[in-house]
Every structure is written in C-alpha cells, then in structure tokens.
Amino acid sequence: MSRRVEYNRFGGPEVLEIVHVEPPHPAAGEVRVRVLATGINPFDAKVFRGMPTSNPQSVQFPVGNGADFAGVIDELGEGVTAVGVGDTVMGSRMYFAQADFVVIGSDEVSPVPAGMTIEQAGSLDTAGRTAWASVESLHLSPDDVVLVSAAAGGVGVIAVQLAKRTGATVIGSAGASNHEFLKNLGVIPVEYGVGLADAVRAIAPQGITAALDNFGHGFVEVALELGAPAARVNTIADYEAPEKYGVGAIGAAGANIDDLRKLAQLIADGDVEFPIDSVFPLERVGHAYDRLLAGHLRGKIVLVTQ
C-alpha cells in the first residue's frame, strides 16, 4: 500500500488525512514517479476550504491534494523511451501530488538539473510558471518601475528576480522580517498594508509603470492609484479585479515546460534564488498548511515523503 493526502469534506487543514491506497501503475505513454518532495500552494487551500473561486462544485469526494512534485521514475508505461527508470524529474499534477507515487505523462515531466535541491524541484512548477508568465506579460524594460506584492513569497520571490533581470526598478511589498532579504536581491522593500501607497511614493515620486499582485486585499487599487496602467497590472490573487478594472490575470498556464526548464536552470546555476521556507514530513500536512495560512513566508513550504 502507498500513502496519499485526501479529504472528504471542505474545511481547514484539519480535513486533510493520510490514507493508504493501492499503488498506481502507468498506462502507455506514462511514467510512475516515486515522490520525494511535494510543494504546497495557496490555491490548494482555497480548494479544500471550499472557497467560491476554486469552483468547489467540481470537486468529487474523496479527493487528493497538491500539484507540484519531484522524485525518481520507478516504472515506465508502454512506449516510453524519452526518460528512464532512475531519472530524477519534477512536474505538476493537480490533486495527485501529495502522495508516495504520481502517475503522469512522460512528456509532462522535466529533469531536475544538477545544483537544484529536491525540495526546490518539488515546489517549483506552479510558482515558477506563474512568476515567469506574469513577468513576461508586462514586457518590462530598464525604463520601468514595477511594484510586486508578497515579494518574498513563493511566486513573488521569483518574480522580483526575473523582473530585476530586465533592468527594471523593482519595489516589493513584504513584512518587515523579509526586508533585508529583499534588499539583498536588489529589491526596494516596503511594508504592505495601510500606508503602502505613501511608502511607494516616497521611493518613486513619479509613480510606477507596472505591478504584479500576488496578495490581493486591495493591492490592484493601490497599483492603479500609483499610476500603473490597467494593461500593465497582473493579478493572481484578486479574482474580481480583471473584470472590474481590466487588469491581467496571467498565471501558471501562461508558461510552458520549456519556460520551466529555463527557470530551473537559472536556479540551479545560482542566478535566481529560490528559498525554502520550511520542510514538513507528509504526515504533518495539516501543520504545513497552518504555516502557509499564517503568512509571512520566505519562499516555499515543502512536504517530504521520507
């Protein structure tokens, strides 16, 4: 028998359970990955809490949890030749990742490059694709001043560094405990919440030209107030803002597997930092989401299976 995270009702992290199931096996064109690390994302919590934005009506109980994973291929389906048993790979499969095994199409996994830890690889896919696509959507240049919310979080910490690589001036909102960290990345930190607009004006009196919202809670309104055109604001956290203000909502689907591989290599080479906030064993999945929901993260939270 193998383990997987599952839930049978909506609620807080307490609804997540470890259940024992028959190990899956790959069909033609698929591989089975022995999962070593699996990241957690805010979207997961929206789904198991039954929030309207997650379309809970589509969830059929019991349902698994998590999307991102990394591990070692231990079984091949018929016709698979591009990868082999023993290859260390990463990928994403919604509702299936937090488990001992994931079965997935052989063309949906990427090799983990040398220099990247298994914890980084297991938590990169969703956050990495989201950061890559959202930054690309703004077409930044050295003439830009871009404001990024949740700048030390899983998506934000990658986004600010990709934005810096375009030559843009990057201002990042985060809790005070992460300000020194952001400075070391070349980002100008500001405190989030009340007073954000004034804090940004003190740094950029001319206003901003673009914004990336990873936080919600009125950030889009602040970005527009500071002068960013709606066409150069992207949010992954404010589900009403695209229709209300005409801002973008480019997420992980906006980046492909080649983009992910480029980003993974940047991280492996040390050109982009990808910090791991904390690591929990699979059995403590509820505690991991408690940590996520408490906020003030620096990078990603990861579950490990061994």
JOMO-V455921 format. One record per backbone hydrogen bond with DSSP energy under -0.5 kcal/mol. NH is the residue of the N-H (numbers start at 1). CO is the residue of the C=O. E is the energy in kcal/mol with one decimal. If there is no record, write none. Layout:
BEGIN
nh:NH co:CO e:E
nh:NH co:CO e:E
END
This chain:
BEGIN
nh:2 co:21 e:-3.2
nh:4 co:19 e:-1.8
nh:5 co:98 e:-3.1
nh:6 co:17 e:-2.5
nh:7 co:63 e:-1.9
nh:11 co:48 e:-2.6
nh:15 co:12 e:-2.3
nh:16 co:13 e:-1.5
nh:17 co:6 e:-2.7
nh:19 co:4 e:-2.7
nh:19 co:17 e:-0.6
nh:21 co:2 e:-3.1
nh:29 co:78 e:-1.9
nh:30 co:27 e:-2.1
nh:31 co:104 e:-2.8
nh:32 co:75 e:-2.6
nh:33 co:102 e:-3.1
nh:34 co:72 e:-3.3
nh:35 co:33 e:-1.0
nh:35 co:100 e:-2.0
nh:36 co:70 e:-2.9
nh:37 co:70 e:-2.0
nh:38 co:303 e:-2.7
nh:39 co:122 e:-2.6
nh:40 co:301 e:-1.7
nh:44 co:41 e:-0.8
nh:45 co:41 e:-1.0
nh:46 co:42 e:-1.8
nh:47 co:43 e:-2.1
nh:48 co:44 e:-2.5
nh:49 co:45 e:-1.6
nh:50 co:47 e:-1.6
nh:51 co:46 e:-2.3
nh:54 co:51 e:-2.0
nh:55 co:52 e:-1.8
nh:58 co:55 e:-2.3
nh:59 co:56 e:-1.9
nh:61 co:59 e:-0.6
nh:62 co:7 e:-0.5
nh:63 co:7 e:-2.1
nh:65 co:5 e:-0.7
nh:69 co:91 e:-2.1
nh:70 co:37 e:-2.1
nh:71 co:89 e:-2.4
nh:72 co:34 e:-1.9
nh:73 co:87 e:-2.7
nh:74 co:32 e:-2.5
nh:75 co:32 e:-1.2
nh:77 co:30 e:-3.0
nh:80 co:77 e:-1.7
nh:81 co:79 e:-0.5
nh:86 co:73 e:-3.0
nh:87 co:84 e:-2.0
nh:89 co:71 e:-2.6
nh:89 co:87 e:-0.6
nh:90 co:110 e:-2.4
nh:91 co:69 e:-2.2
nh:93 co:67 e:-2.9
nh:95 co:66 e:-1.3
nh:96 co:66 e:-0.9
nh:96 co:93 e:-1.9
nh:97 co:66 e:-1.3
nh:97 co:93 e:-0.8
nh:98 co:65 e:-2.1
nh:99 co:97 e:-2.2
nh:100 co:3 e:-2.5
nh:102 co:33 e:-1.9
nh:104 co:31 e:-2.1
nh:106 co:29 e:-2.7
nh:108 co:105 e:-2.1
nh:109 co:106 e:-0.6
nh:110 co:90 e:-2.5
nh:112 co:88 e:-2.2
nh:113 co:111 e:-0.7
nh:116 co:113 e:-1.8
nh:121 co:117 e:-2.4
nh:122 co:118 e:-2.3
nh:123 co:119 e:-0.6
nh:123 co:120 e:-1.1
nh:124 co:121 e:-1.0
nh:125 co:121 e:-0.5
nh:128 co:124 e:-3.9
nh:129 co:125 e:-2.6
nh:130 co:126 e:-2.3
nh:131 co:127 e:-2.7
nh:132 co:128 e:-2.6
nh:133 co:129 e:-2.8
nh:134 co:130 e:-2.6
nh:135 co:131 e:-2.1
nh:136 co:132 e:-2.4
nh:137 co:133 e:-1.9
nh:138 co:134 e:-0.5
nh:138 co:135 e:-1.3
nh:139 co:135 e:-0.6
nh:139 co:136 e:-1.1
nh:140 co:135 e:-0.5
nh:144 co:141 e:-2.1
nh:146 co:169 e:-2.8
nh:147 co:210 e:-2.0
nh:148 co:171 e:-2.8
nh:149 co:212 e:-2.5
nh:151 co:173 e:-2.5
nh:153 co:150 e:-1.6
nh:154 co:299 e:-0.6
nh:157 co:153 e:-2.8
nh:158 co:155 e:-0.6
nh:159 co:155 e:-2.6
nh:160 co:156 e:-2.8
nh:161 co:157 e:-0.8
nh:162 co:158 e:-2.4
nh:163 co:159 e:-2.7
nh:164 co:160 e:-2.1
nh:165 co:161 e:-1.6
nh:166 co:162 e:-0.5
nh:166 co:163 e:-1.3
nh:167 co:164 e:-1.8
nh:168 co:163 e:-1.1
nh:169 co:144 e:-2.7
nh:170 co:168 e:-0.5
nh:171 co:146 e:-2.8
nh:171 co:169 e:-0.5
nh:172 co:188 e:-2.4
nh:173 co:148 e:-2.8
nh:174 co:190 e:-2.1
nh:178 co:175 e:-2.1
nh:179 co:176 e:-1.5
nh:182 co:178 e:-2.2
nh:183 co:179 e:-2.3
nh:184 co:180 e:-1.9
nh:185 co:181 e:-0.7
nh:185 co:182 e:-1.0
nh:186 co:183 e:-1.8
nh:187 co:182 e:-2.4
nh:188 co:170 e:-2.7
nh:189 co:187 e:-0.8
nh:190 co:172 e:-2.2
nh:192 co:174 e:-0.6
nh:196 co:193 e:-1.8
nh:199 co:195 e:-2.2
nh:200 co:196 e:-2.3
nh:201 co:197 e:-2.3
nh:202 co:198 e:-1.8
nh:203 co:199 e:-0.9
nh:203 co:200 e:-0.7
nh:204 co:200 e:-3.4
nh:207 co:204 e:-2.5
nh:208 co:226 e:-1.9
nh:209 co:145 e:-2.7
nh:210 co:145 e:-1.4
nh:211 co:232 e:-2.1
nh:212 co:147 e:-2.6
nh:213 co:234 e:-3.4
nh:214 co:212 e:-0.7
nh:219 co:216 e:-1.1
nh:222 co:218 e:-1.6
nh:223 co:219 e:-2.6
nh:224 co:220 e:-2.4
nh:225 co:221 e:-2.3
nh:226 co:222 e:-1.8
nh:227 co:224 e:-1.6
nh:228 co:223 e:-2.0
nh:232 co:229 e:-2.3
nh:233 co:230 e:-1.6
nh:234 co:211 e:-2.1
nh:235 co:248 e:-2.3
nh:236 co:213 e:-2.5
nh:237 co:213 e:-0.5
nh:239 co:237 e:-0.8
nh:242 co:238 e:-0.6
nh:244 co:240 e:-2.2
nh:245 co:241 e:-3.4
nh:246 co:241 e:-0.7
nh:246 co:242 e:-1.4
nh:247 co:241 e:-0.7
nh:248 co:230 e:-0.6
nh:248 co:233 e:-3.0
nh:254 co:251 e:-2.1
nh:255 co:252 e:-1.9
nh:260 co:256 e:-2.0
nh:261 co:257 e:-2.1
nh:262 co:258 e:-2.1
nh:263 co:259 e:-2.4
nh:264 co:260 e:-2.8
nh:265 co:261 e:-2.0
nh:266 co:262 e:-2.0
nh:267 co:263 e:-2.2
nh:268 co:264 e:-2.8
nh:269 co:265 e:-2.5
nh:270 co:267 e:-1.3
nh:271 co:266 e:-2.2
nh:272 co:266 e:-1.3
nh:277 co:275 e:-0.6
nh:277 co:300 e:-2.3
nh:278 co:300 e:-1.1
nh:280 co:302 e:-2.8
nh:282 co:304 e:-2.1
nh:284 co:281 e:-2.2
nh:285 co:282 e:-1.4
nh:288 co:284 e:-2.0
nh:289 co:285 e:-1.9
nh:290 co:286 e:-1.9
nh:291 co:287 e:-2.2
nh:292 co:288 e:-2.0
nh:293 co:289 e:-2.7
nh:294 co:290 e:-1.3
nh:295 co:291 e:-0.7
nh:295 co:292 e:-1.1
nh:299 co:152 e:-2.5
nh:300 co:275 e:-1.8
nh:302 co:278 e:-2.2
nh:303 co:38 e:-2.6
nh:304 co:280 e:-2.3
nh:305 co:36 e:-1.5
END
